[in-house]
Structure formats: structure tokens, C-alpha cells
Amino acid sequence: MNKGKDPKPAAPPPPRATQKGLVVGIGKKVDIFGLQGAPQYNGLEGRVTAGPNEKGRWLVQLIFEGSMKELSLTASNLQPKPQCGWELVAAGLSMSTTEQDVTQVFAGFGAVQSCRVTRDLNGISKGVAMIVMQLRESAEAILALETDLNICGIPAKIQWSTMVKQDMGLLKTRDEETGNTTAATATRRTFHESSKETAPAAETPEEPLPNREALAAMSTKDIRKLLQSKSVEVKDCIERADFLEKALALCPAADVEVQQPEQDRQRKRKWDESNQGGEVYVGNSKPKETATAAEAPEEALPSREALDAMSTKDIRKLLQSRSVEIKDCIERADFLEKARALCPEN
């Protein structure tokens, strides 16, 4: 038995840095190359769906001759690529340059997958084209040119698109450019933790309720907002009077008379033998009502002839004013039947 000193515990491994740039992974796009036994797949684009297995192989799906294929390949035969492809940006084009003109120039360096000239809402070119090359080598050959690429007689600036730069890890953050990554990260973490511990801001004091005169002058929309701010249920409110009734219940009682605001145009129905369609008051011609809603006498029931001429909406209001249950009413005939039961027979 070894009675020597216990060995010192091994130091924990350093934290693994996040890998930047293009890597092979599930869901990533890849280019296939270097296959000896199946060279027909070289140069094709695929997408990694699983892996790696115990042999270090990745499962890659691709389209070959119109059908879906799945290959089990090692990372040495896979070239990871950006999700947008090998996309280049050509800037400084003339307004008359078309996709065909750009494709013709770029095709001299390799196969072009797609080309698009950006345009505004009126279809006018912005002088910028987005070109996706099939192979990375073709795109890098264009970027390696010492001079600007001549397109339709105008030198154009060529560079990777922003999405490609992000996927390739070519874009640096402000902290990375200054080299103060650790300190900046610690500062952000400290600020984030301290913000969690900060006490919540004091709640805004609740606004006082308007008096009954001001409430009567408010619009239906404003009364509805007031009720919602006080967490009052308004699903059963249909007309303005319904909202106003609930709002008045919130206000303190006062010995004042609640008057409805005069409107420029208001329709009031008076059902009797001489008036079948109601009475319309325009402007300030409506006679002022001195009695409050609570003191107003109950409106007389219309005759059966007048009831037959009423719309479904008006019959529904009449039944609600008489506290008649209408949940089981669906068609006009249902409302009319209950309303006729209230009217005296002629």
C-alpha cells in the first residue's frame, strides 16, 4: 500500500472560449469537396442534420439530380459556409445596371448562384447588388483583385456582405477593438446584477375620480378607459348609459343633478300611434330635460303595430330596459315574441 503523500488535485481546465467563425454543426450549411469514391458530390451544397457519431462523421442532406440524398462524411470533406451562402456586395453601380450585367461579370470567376440589384419602392436601383457565389474560392478570387471590379464601365467596390462577416467572425465589437473584453464584460455583469437589486420605482399615484358633472360630459370612449383603469368589468356594457351607470357608481354621492351633455345631433324615439319612426332633434333644438335619469318616468310601451316596424336593435333595447332576459334570443322573431308579450293586446 502506498503511504506516500496524496497527490495534489489537478487544476480545473480553463474555461472554453466560444468558437468564432465558420464551424461544422447541426443545421449549418456546408460545401462538399475532396471525395474520392463519390466525386459526383464534390462542389455541392448540403446541410448538416446530425453528428458527429463515434467515428467522427456527420450526416449531410443534399439535393442530387432532383432527389434527396444523405451522406455520412467526415469534417475533412466539409467546408462550412455562411447561412446566406458566399454572398458578396457590389456597391457604386450605375442606375441602369441590371442583374444580367452583374451576373455576366461575376460568372468569369465561377458559378453564380443568385444575383439581386436592390431597388426602392419605385423600382429605382440603389446602385448596390447582392451576389451569391457557389464556391468560396470564386468569391475570394474576386476579393483578391488589386483594383475595383469594372461593371458596365464603372469600377465597383466588392466586399463580403454583413451576414457573411458575422458568420465568419470578421466583425468585432467595440470591446474587442479596444482590447478591453474582460473589463467590459465584468462591468456589464455588475451593472446587470445591480439593476436586479434596485428597488422598483414608486408607483404612480392614482388619479382622482372626476365629479359627476365632468363624468356626464365625458365621451363613451373616455368613460370606458376610466372603468378599465379601475379594473371594472365592462363586458356587459353595450350603450353609453351602461358605461355611465357603472362610472357613476364609482363617484362619491353629491347633491347635484346629472345632466346629459347636449349633442349636435341626437335621435330620440317616442313610440305612440302618431310616431312610427321616432323623433329627430338637430343642433340645439332638442328640449332640455330637467329630470334626472333616475327620476324620468318609464317610457310607455309601443303598440303592436309600432313594435312590428321596429328594428331588431330597438326591440333588444326595449327588452333590456324592461329587464327581460334575452340570452336565449337569436333571431328577430325571438326578440319580437318577447316584446309582444309585454304589449297590451289591441
C-alpha positions as CSV (number, residue, x, y, z in Angstrom):
1,M,0.0,0.0,0.0
2,N,1.4,3.4,-1.0
3,K,1.7,5.6,2.1
4,G,3.2,8.5,0.3
5,K,1.6,11.9,0.2
6,D,-1.6,12.3,-1.6
7,P,-1.0,13.9,-5.0
8,K,-2.3,17.5,-5.4
9,P,-5.6,17.7,-7.1
10,A,-5.3,18.7,-10.7
11,A,-6.2,22.3,-11.6
12,P,-9.6,22.7,-13.3
13,P,-9.3,23.2,-17.1
14,P,-9.5,26.8,-18.2
15,P,-13.0,27.9,-19.5
16,R,-13.5,27.1,-23.1
17,A,-13.8,30.1,-25.2
18,T,-16.7,30.4,-27.6
19,Q,-15.5,29.4,-31.1
20,K,-15.9,32.1,-33.6
21,G,-16.1,31.8,-37.4
22,L,-17.4,29.0,-39.6
23,V,-17.7,25.6,-37.9
24,V,-19.4,22.4,-38.8
25,G,-22.5,21.9,-36.8
26,I,-26.1,20.7,-36.9
27,G,-28.2,22.9,-39.0
28,K,-25.2,24.5,-40.7
29,K,-24.7,24.8,-44.5
30,V,-21.6,23.1,-45.9
31,D,-19.9,22.6,-49.2
32,I,-18.7,19.0,-50.0
33,F,-15.3,18.5,-51.5
34,G,-12.4,16.0,-51.7
35,L,-14.5,12.9,-52.1
36,Q,-12.5,10.1,-53.9
37,G,-15.1,7.3,-54.1
38,A,-18.1,9.6,-55.0
39,P,-16.6,12.6,-56.8
40,Q,-20.1,13.4,-58.3
41,Y,-21.0,15.1,-54.9
42,N,-18.0,17.4,-54.9
43,G,-18.9,21.1,-55.1
44,L,-22.5,20.5,-54.0
45,E,-24.1,22.3,-51.1
46,G,-25.7,20.4,-48.2
47,R,-27.0,20.9,-44.7
48,V,-25.8,19.0,-41.6
49,T,-28.7,17.2,-39.9
50,A,-26.9,15.1,-37.2
51,G,-23.4,14.2,-35.8
52,P,-20.8,13.6,-35.1
53,N,-21.1,9.9,-34.4
54,E,-18.5,7.7,-32.7
55,K,-16.4,7.7,-35.9
56,G,-16.5,11.5,-36.2
57,R,-18.8,11.5,-39.2
58,W,-21.6,14.0,-39.9
59,L,-24.9,13.3,-41.6
60,V,-25.4,15.7,-44.5
61,Q,-28.5,16.1,-46.6
62,L,-28.3,17.4,-50.2
63,I,-30.2,17.5,-53.5
64,F,-28.6,15.5,-56.3
65,E,-30.2,15.2,-59.7
66,G,-33.6,16.2,-58.3
67,S,-33.7,13.7,-55.3
68,M,-32.8,14.0,-51.7
69,K,-29.5,12.3,-50.6
70,E,-28.0,11.7,-47.2
71,L,-24.2,11.2,-46.9
72,S,-22.1,10.3,-43.9
73,L,-19.0,12.4,-44.2
74,T,-16.0,13.5,-42.1
75,A,-15.3,17.1,-41.3
76,S,-12.3,17.0,-43.7
77,N,-14.7,16.7,-46.6
78,L,-17.0,19.5,-45.4
79,Q,-16.5,23.2,-45.9
80,P,-18.7,25.2,-43.5
81,K,-20.3,28.2,-45.1
82,P,-22.5,31.2,-44.0
83,Q,-26.2,30.7,-43.9
84,C,-26.7,33.2,-46.7
85,G,-24.0,31.5,-48.8
86,W,-20.8,33.1,-50.2
87,E,-22.5,36.5,-50.6
88,L,-20.7,39.5,-51.9
89,V,-21.8,43.1,-52.1
90,A,-21.1,45.2,-55.1
91,A,-21.5,49.0,-54.5
92,G,-21.2,52.0,-56.7
93,L,-23.2,50.6,-59.7
94,S,-24.9,52.8,-62.2
95,M,-28.6,53.2,-62.1
96,S,-29.0,51.4,-65.4
97,T,-27.0,48.3,-64.4
98,T,-29.2,45.1,-64.3
99,E,-28.8,41.7,-62.7
100,Q,-27.8,40.2,-66.0
101,D,-24.9,42.7,-66.3
102,V,-23.6,41.9,-62.9
103,T,-24.0,38.1,-63.3
104,Q,-22.1,38.2,-66.6
105,V,-19.1,39.9,-64.9
106,F,-19.0,37.7,-61.8
107,A,-19.5,34.5,-63.9
108,G,-16.0,35.0,-65.1
109,F,-14.7,34.0,-61.7
110,G,-17.0,31.0,-61.1
111,A,-20.6,29.8,-60.9
112,V,-23.1,32.4,-59.6
113,Q,-26.0,31.1,-57.5
114,S,-28.0,34.3,-57.4
115,C,-27.8,38.0,-58.1
116,R,-30.1,40.8,-57.0
117,V,-29.9,44.5,-57.5
118,T,-31.5,46.4,-54.6
119,R,-34.2,48.8,-55.5
120,D,-36.5,51.3,-53.7
121,L,-40.3,51.2,-53.6
122,N,-40.5,52.9,-57.0
123,G,-38.2,50.3,-58.7
124,I,-35.3,52.6,-59.0
125,S,-31.9,51.0,-58.4
126,K,-29.9,51.9,-55.3
127,G,-26.6,51.1,-57.1
128,V,-25.9,48.0,-54.9
129,A,-26.0,44.4,-55.9
130,M,-26.0,41.2,-53.7
131,I,-24.2,38.3,-55.4
132,V,-24.0,34.7,-54.1
133,M,-21.2,32.7,-55.5
134,Q,-21.3,28.9,-55.5
135,L,-17.8,28.3,-54.1
136,R,-15.7,30.2,-51.6
137,E,-12.7,30.1,-53.9
138,S,-14.6,32.1,-56.6
139,A,-15.7,34.8,-54.1
140,E,-12.2,35.1,-52.7
141,A,-10.7,35.4,-56.2
142,I,-12.9,38.5,-56.7
143,L,-11.9,39.9,-53.3
144,A,-8.2,39.3,-54.1
145,L,-8.3,41.7,-57.1
146,E,-6.0,44.7,-56.6
147,T,-8.3,47.1,-58.4
148,D,-12.1,47.6,-58.3
149,L,-14.2,45.3,-60.5
150,N,-15.3,47.0,-63.7
151,I,-19.1,46.6,-64.2
152,C,-20.7,48.4,-67.2
153,G,-17.7,50.7,-67.4
154,I,-17.9,51.8,-63.7
155,P,-15.5,50.5,-61.0
156,A,-17.4,48.8,-58.2
157,K,-16.4,48.2,-54.6
158,I,-16.6,44.5,-53.7
159,Q,-16.7,43.0,-50.2
160,W,-18.3,40.3,-48.1
161,S,-21.9,41.1,-47.0
162,T,-22.6,41.9,-43.4
163,M,-24.2,38.5,-42.8
164,V,-21.1,36.7,-44.1
165,K,-18.9,38.8,-41.9
166,Q,-20.9,37.9,-38.8
167,D,-20.9,34.2,-39.6
168,M,-17.1,34.2,-40.3
169,G,-16.3,36.2,-37.2
170,L,-14.9,39.1,-39.1
171,L,-17.0,41.7,-37.3
172,K,-15.5,42.9,-34.0
173,T,-17.4,44.5,-31.1
174,R,-16.3,47.8,-29.6
175,D,-14.9,46.0,-26.6
176,E,-12.9,43.6,-28.9
177,E,-11.5,46.6,-30.9
178,T,-10.2,48.3,-27.7
179,G,-8.9,45.0,-26.3
180,N,-10.8,45.5,-23.0
181,T,-13.1,42.5,-23.3
182,T,-12.7,41.2,-19.7
183,A,-13.2,44.5,-18.0
184,A,-16.2,45.4,-20.2
185,T,-17.8,42.0,-19.6
186,A,-17.4,42.4,-15.8
187,T,-18.8,45.9,-15.9
188,R,-21.9,44.8,-17.8
189,R,-22.3,41.9,-15.4
190,T,-22.0,44.2,-12.4
191,F,-24.5,46.6,-13.9
192,H,-26.9,43.8,-14.7
193,E,-26.8,42.4,-11.2
194,S,-27.1,45.7,-9.5
195,S,-30.1,46.6,-11.7
196,K,-31.9,43.5,-10.4
197,E,-31.3,44.5,-6.8
198,T,-32.5,48.0,-7.3
199,A,-35.9,48.6,-5.7
200,P,-38.7,49.1,-8.1
201,A,-39.8,52.6,-8.8
202,A,-42.6,54.1,-6.7
203,E,-46.0,53.5,-8.2
204,T,-47.7,56.5,-9.9
205,P,-50.3,57.9,-7.6
206,E,-53.9,57.0,-8.7
207,E,-55.7,59.9,-10.5
208,P,-58.7,61.2,-8.6
209,L,-62.2,60.4,-9.9
210,P,-64.0,63.1,-11.9
211,N,-67.1,64.6,-10.3
212,R,-70.5,63.7,-11.7
213,E,-70.8,66.8,-13.9
214,A,-67.5,66.1,-15.6
215,L,-68.3,62.4,-15.9
216,A,-71.6,63.2,-17.6
217,A,-69.7,65.3,-20.1
218,M,-67.2,62.6,-21.0
219,S,-67.4,60.6,-24.2
220,T,-68.2,56.9,-24.1
221,K,-64.6,56.1,-25.1
222,D,-63.2,58.1,-22.1
223,I,-65.7,56.5,-19.7
224,R,-64.7,53.1,-20.9
225,K,-61.0,53.9,-20.3
226,L,-61.8,55.1,-16.9
227,L,-63.6,51.9,-15.9
228,Q,-60.8,49.8,-17.3
229,S,-58.2,51.8,-15.3
230,K,-60.3,51.0,-12.2
231,S,-60.5,47.3,-13.1
232,V,-64.2,47.4,-13.6
233,E,-65.8,44.7,-15.8
234,V,-67.3,46.3,-18.9
235,K,-68.2,43.2,-21.0
236,D,-71.9,43.5,-20.3
237,C,-71.9,47.2,-21.2
238,I,-73.5,47.9,-24.7
239,E,-74.7,51.5,-24.7
240,R,-73.3,54.7,-23.2
241,A,-75.8,54.6,-20.4
242,D,-74.4,51.2,-19.3
243,F,-70.9,52.6,-19.1
244,L,-72.1,55.8,-17.4
245,E,-74.1,53.9,-14.8
246,K,-71.0,51.9,-13.7
247,A,-68.8,55.1,-13.7
248,L,-71.4,57.0,-11.6
249,A,-71.3,54.1,-9.0
250,L,-67.6,54.9,-8.5
251,C,-68.1,58.6,-7.9
252,P,-68.9,59.9,-4.4
253,A,-72.5,60.8,-3.9
254,A,-73.3,64.5,-4.3
255,D,-76.4,66.6,-4.2
256,V,-76.1,67.6,-7.8
257,E,-78.2,66.8,-10.8
258,V,-76.6,64.8,-13.5
259,Q,-77.5,66.2,-16.9
260,Q,-76.6,64.5,-20.2
261,P,-74.5,66.7,-22.4
262,E,-76.2,68.3,-25.4
263,Q,-75.1,66.9,-28.7
264,D,-75.2,68.5,-32.1
265,R,-77.4,65.6,-33.4
266,Q,-79.4,63.2,-31.3
267,R,-82.1,60.7,-32.1
268,K,-84.8,60.0,-29.6
269,R,-87.6,57.5,-30.0
270,K,-91.2,58.2,-28.8
271,W,-93.4,55.3,-29.6
272,D,-97.0,56.2,-29.9
273,E,-99.8,55.9,-32.5
274,S,-98.7,59.2,-34.3
275,N,-95.0,58.5,-34.4
276,Q,-93.7,55.2,-36.0
277,G,-90.1,56.2,-36.7
278,G,-89.0,58.2,-33.7
279,E,-88.3,62.0,-33.5
280,V,-85.0,63.6,-34.6
281,Y,-83.6,66.7,-32.9
282,V,-80.9,68.6,-34.7
283,G,-78.5,71.1,-33.2
284,N,-79.8,72.8,-30.0
285,S,-83.4,72.3,-30.9
286,K,-83.7,69.4,-28.5
287,P,-85.8,70.4,-25.5
288,K,-83.8,70.3,-22.3
289,E,-84.7,67.6,-19.8
290,T,-84.7,68.7,-16.2
291,A,-85.4,65.3,-14.7
292,T,-82.5,63.0,-14.0
293,A,-82.3,59.5,-15.4
294,A,-83.5,58.1,-12.1
295,E,-86.4,60.5,-11.9
296,A,-87.5,60.1,-15.5
297,P,-90.9,58.4,-15.9
298,E,-90.9,55.0,-17.5
299,E,-91.5,55.2,-21.3
300,A,-94.8,53.8,-22.4
301,L,-94.8,50.5,-24.3
302,P,-95.4,50.9,-28.1
303,S,-98.4,49.3,-29.8
304,R,-98.0,46.0,-31.6
305,E,-98.1,47.8,-35.0
306,A,-95.3,50.1,-33.9
307,L,-93.4,47.1,-32.5
308,D,-93.6,45.2,-35.8
309,A,-92.0,48.3,-37.5
310,M,-89.1,48.5,-35.1
311,S,-85.6,47.2,-35.9
312,T,-84.1,44.2,-34.1
313,K,-81.7,46.6,-32.3
314,D,-84.5,48.8,-31.0
315,I,-86.5,45.7,-29.8
316,R,-83.5,44.5,-28.0
317,K,-83.0,47.8,-26.2
318,L,-86.7,47.8,-25.3
319,L,-86.4,44.4,-23.7
320,Q,-83.3,45.4,-21.8
321,S,-85.0,48.5,-20.5
322,R,-87.7,46.2,-19.1
323,S,-85.2,43.8,-17.6
324,V,-86.3,41.0,-19.8
325,E,-83.9,38.0,-20.2
326,I,-82.7,37.8,-23.8
327,K,-79.8,35.4,-23.7
328,D,-81.9,32.7,-25.4
329,C,-82.9,35.1,-28.3
330,I,-81.1,34.6,-31.5
331,E,-83.3,35.8,-34.4
332,R,-85.5,38.8,-34.7
333,A,-88.6,36.6,-34.2
334,D,-87.3,35.6,-30.8
335,F,-86.9,39.2,-29.7
336,L,-90.2,40.2,-31.2
337,E,-92.1,37.4,-29.5
338,K,-90.9,38.5,-26.0
339,A,-91.6,42.2,-26.8
340,R,-95.2,41.3,-27.9
341,A,-95.7,39.6,-24.6
342,L,-95.1,43.0,-22.9
343,C,-97.5,44.9,-25.1
344,P,-101.3,45.0,-24.4
345,E,-103.5,43.4,-26.9
346,N,-105.4,45.8,-29.2
